[in-house]
Amino acid sequence: MKLNITLPKYLRIGLLPSILLALMGIAFVVAMMRYAFGIGAISDLSYAYPWGFWISFDLFTGVVISSGGFLMAGTVYILRIKEFEPLLRPSVLTAFLGYMMVAIALLVDLGQPLRIWYMMIHWNGTSVLLEIGICVMLYLTVLAIEFAPVVLEGVKLQKWAHLIHKFIMPFVILGVVLSTLHQSSLGSLLLIQPTKLHPLWWTSILPILFFTSAISVGISMIILESSLSSRYFQRGLETHLLAKLAKALPITLGVYLVIKFVDLAVAGDLHYLFTSGIMSVLFWAEIVIGVITPMIWFSIKKNRESASGLLTGAVITLLGLILNRFNVSWFGVKHPDPLTYIPTFMGNVDYFPTFPEVAVSIGIFSAGIMAFGLAAKYFPVFEAEHETEEAHQPAHGFQSVPTPGDD
């Protein structure tokens, strides 16, 4: 005898949400272990190796992949290029969730997470971390204000949404300034270790390099988010807009590449390019994967105007530039060798990311994906696109994706 049990529609969960929930559950359990038994119970970090996977992935990577928000806000509101408005709300939501994930990850990474707010009352004016912390909190607030009209529209409070939108310009300008400061100040944070960070990455213009690379990462994240959401939510892909963004990538990446190699030449460090062993390999990997390859890829018109070409190029760019953040914050930093206590690059160090460390980061990232999906489902995140889709589709080549129920 067979039992046919059908769950109510509101209890049905798809495969992807189920996987995300499982990863979030594992991360929650690990985090509770960390708070109950201390950071040493789940992490291989030590006084000799205080920075590891969490800082490189959660902080340095989490911040840079959130740079699309200020790029789109500045483009639409300040430069008044209204054609990019369909990309604005998803980009702001991605940035907001990205910074939220950074804040949550820091609560696990900090030795005294309950004191995360202490910097607001115990100012250390000589620390770059003070500026970083203030920028994160203020920019999170600005992003919440920028995204508030979407939430208010979703709950049918149109008047309040219109009121916030009416006075949004000062917050957009503040957000662009804060994000610019924060993206560059992460590079400033590394200026204190000229003898620890390998010469291939340490330079006095690290803040400039961080900001210029963040522009390319922001554009790539906008392309990636639009491509994936169009497939998952079965909506039209803004190919005509993404192609214009992709056309700018060879320029932004070229500027970054020129600044990088001119700086190495001026500093007299070009000889390290081929004489530093694994450091040279890591450097060329980030340059070839994240800069040279996407410059060539997006210089080809066919790649810019196809959905697969846009997605492929964005992923390649992100992989290479994220490797850069790992190099400058982890791989290229000297740490004491536990056998000789002499600082070395990638020597016999006693640190390797533990499973709980990786599980926490993946769980937080999964929560961000889940939050984006729920926001897109219940709020008009893509409302601007729907309002203009009918006007743009015939003339600009929207790639239509069939929706459920279409014949």
N, C-alpha and C positions, 0 to 999 in steps of 0.2 A: 504494500500500500504506500503510495507516494504522497508526501505532504507538500503541497504548493503554498509556500509562505511568501507573500509579497509585502515588502516593506512600504510604508507610506512614502510618497514622493519626497517629502521634506527630510526623510531619514536616509535617502539614497546618496551615497558618496561615490564619486568616480575614482578611477585608479590613481590619478595624479594627486588629488586631495588626500587620499588614503596614505600614500607614500609620504607626503608632506607632514601629515599629522603624526605618523609614526616617528619620523625624524625629529619633530618638535618634542614628542614625548620622551625620546631618549635624551635629548638635550636638557629637558626639564629635570629629569632624574639626576643627570650628571651635575647640573648646577646646584641642586639641593645637596648633593654629596659635598660639593665644594664649600657651600655655606656652613654645612654641619661639621665637617672635618678639616677644613682649611684648604688652601690652594694646592698644597703639596700632595693632597690625597688624589688628585686627578691630573696633575701637571708635572712635567719633568723640568720645569724652570727652576733656576737657582740664583743666588746672588752673583755668580760668575756669568750667568746666562739669563738675565732678567727679561730680555726681549726674544720672542720666538714666533711661533705660528700665529698666535692671537693678534699680536701687534701688526704683523705684516698683512694678514688677511683681513682681520676685522677693522683695524684702524686705517692703515695706509691704503688698503684696497677699497674698503667700504666708503671712505671719503671721496676718493677720486671717481668711483663709478657713480657718485651722486652729483657730479658736476653738470649733468645735462639740464638740471632745473634752472640754474642761474643763466645758462646760455639761452634757453628758450624764453625765459621771462624777460631777459634783456632784449632779445630779438623782437618779441611781439610788442612789449609795452614801451620800451625806451626807443628802439630803432623804428618801431611802428611798421614792421614788416608783417602785416596781418595774414598773409597767406599761410604762415606757419602756425596759425592759431590751433589747427587740429592736433598739433603735437604738444601743445602747451600743458594741458591738464595732466596727461599721462607722465610727462617729464617732471612736473612739480611733484606728483604723487610718488614717483620713483625716488626723487631726491629726498622727500620727507621720510619715506620708509628707510632709505639708505642711512640717513643720519640717526634715525631711531634705532636701527640695528647696531650702529656704532656705539651709541649710548648704552644699550643693553649689554653689549659685549664687554664694555669697560667695567660694568658692574661685576662681571665674572673675573676679569683680569686683575683689577685693583686688589692690592693686599688688604685694604680696609674699605670695602665698597660702601659702607654706611657713611663714610666721610667724603663722598664724592662732591658734596656741596660745600665743603670747607673752604675751597678756594675763593668762594664768593665773599667770605668774611675775613679770611687770612690771606691777603694779597701778597704775592711774591713778584714784585715789579721787575726782577731781573730774570724771570723765567719765561721762555717762549710758551710753555704749557699754559700759563695764565691766559695769554691771548688766544690760544687754541681753544681752551675750555669755554671762554666767554663767547667766542665766535660760534662754537657749536650750539650753545644754549640759545643765543640770540637768533641764529639762523634757523634753528628748529622752530622757534616762535614765529619767525617771518614766514616760513614755509606753511605752518599751520594756518596763518592768516590768509596766505595766497590760495590755499586749498579749501578754506572755509566756505566760499560761495558754492562749490560743488556739493558739499555736504548739505548746505542749507537748501539748495535747489532739490536735492534728493528727498528732503523731508517737507517739501512744498512751502518753504519760507522764502518766497521769491523776493519780497521787499527787503528782508535783511541781507540776502545775497546781493541784491542790487546796491544796497547801501555800502557794503564792504567793497564791492567792485568800483564804486564811485571814488573811493579814497585809497585805491590800491597802489597808485604810482609811488608814493614815498616808501612804501614797504618793499616794492620791487627794487627800487634804487638801493635801499639799505641791504636787501638780500644779495644783490650783485656785489656790493662792496664787501660784505661779510664773507661771501663765498670766495671772492678773490683773495682776501686776506688769509682765509683759512687754508685754501689750496696751497698758497705759497708758504705759509708759516710752517706747514709740515716739513718743507725743505729747510726752513730756518732752524727747526728743531735739531737737525742733523749737523748744523754748523759747529756744534760744540765738540765734535769728535774728529778733528782733522787727522789725528794720529791713529784712529781706530777704523775709520771708513777708508776703503781702498781708494787710491788716487783716480781710478777710472770713474768713480762716482762722486768723491768729495770735491767740491768746488765752492767758492764763495758766492757763486750765482745759482746755487741749488734752488732758492725760492723761485727764480725766473724759470728754471727748467721744470720745476713742479707745476707751475701755473700753465706754461705753454703745452706741456704734455696732457694736463687736465682738460684742455680744450678739445684735443683729439679724442680723449677717452669719453668726454661728454657727448660728442657727436656720435661716436660709435655706440654708446649706450642707448641713445635715442633710436638709432637704427635697429639695434638688437631688440629693445622693448617693443617697438612698433611691429617688427617682423614676427616675434613670438606671440604677441597678443592678437595679431590678426589671424594667426593660425588657430590659436586656442579658442578664441571667442568667435571665430568664423565671421570676421568682418572684413571690410575692404582695406587694402594696404595702400598707404599714401605714397605710392612709388614716385610720383612727380615731385613731392617735397623731399623725400629721402634721397633722391638722386641729386638734388641741389646741395644737400648737406654733404653727401659723399664726395661731390666735386670739390668741396672745400678741404677735404681731408689731406690730399697730397700737398696742399699749400701749408696747412698747419703743421703737418708732420715734417715737411721740408724745412720750415723755420726752426723747429725743434732740433732737427739733425744738424743744421748749420751752426746753431748756437753751441750745441754739444761739442762738435769737433773743433770749432774755432777756439773754444775754451780750453780743450785739451792741448791744442797747439800752443796757445799763449802760455799755458802753465808748464809747457815742456814735458807733458806726460804721454805723448803719442807712442813712445817706445813700450808702454805698458800694454798696448793693444795686442801684441803678439808674444809677450814675454812673461805673462802673469799666470800661466797654467790654467787652472779651472776658472779663475777670475776673468781671463780673456775670453774663454768659452762662453761664460754667462753674459758678458758684455755684448759679444757679437750676436748671441742668441736673441737678446732683447732688441737689438738694433735691426737685425735681419727680419725677425718675425713681426715686431711691432711697428717698425718704421719703413724700411725699404720695401718689404713685400706689399703692404697696403698702399704705399705710394704708387707702385706699379699697377696694382690691382684696380684701384679706383681711378687711375688715369685712362682705363679702357671703358669707353662709353657703354658697351654691352653689359659690363659688370655692374655699373651704376644703375641701370634701368631694368634689371631683373631682380625678382624677389630673392632668389637663391644667391645671386651675386652680391647683393647688399648684405645679406645675413652672413655669408662666408667672410667677406671682407671685414665686417664689424667684429666677428669673433676673433679673427687673426690679429686685428689691431689691439683688441682688449687683452688677449693672451700675452702679447709682447710687452705692452706697457704695464700690465700687472706684474710681469716678471721683473720689470724695472723697480717697482715698489718693494718686491721681495729682496732684490739685490741690495738696495740702499739701506734697508732696515734690518736685514738678517744675513744673507749670504756673503755680502761684502764687508761685514763688520768683524773685526778681530775679537776673539774671546780667549781667555786663558786656557791653555792646554792643561788638562788635569794631571798629566804626567810630569810636565816640566814647569807649569805655571807661567810659561812664556806666551804672550798673546800671539795667536796665529789666525790666518784665514782658513776656514774649513778644515781645521786640524783635528786632533783626536779629542774633540769636545765631548762632554758628557750630556749632550742634549739632543733629543729627537722627539718630535711631536707625538704625544700619546694619543691613543684612541679617544679618550674622553675630551682632550683638547679639540681634536678635529670634529668630534660629534657635537660639541657645543656650537662651534662656528657654523657647521652645516645646518644644525637645528635652527639657529637664529636666522640664517639665510632662507631656510624653508618657511619660517614664519613671515618673512618679508614677502615671499612669493604668494603665500596664502592670503596675506592682507591685501596685496594688490588685486588678486582675483576677486576677493569679496567686495572691495571698493568698486571695482569695475562692474560687478554684477548688480550692486544695489544703488549705486550713485552714477550720475551722468558724467563719468570720466571722459567718455568719448563723445560727449554731446556736441562739442564744436564741430567735430567731423560730420556727425549726422546732419547738422544744420546746413553744411556747405557741400555735402556729398553730391546732391542732385545737380548742383551748379557745376561742380568740378569734373564729375565722372566722364562725360562725353569728351570734354576738351582736353583734359590733362591725363587721361589714361589710368583711372583708378583700376586696380586689379580686383575685380569682384570675386568674393569667395561665397559659394552657395551657402545659404542658411538652412537650418532644419525645416523641412516641410516644403521646400522649393521643388518643383518638378524638374 
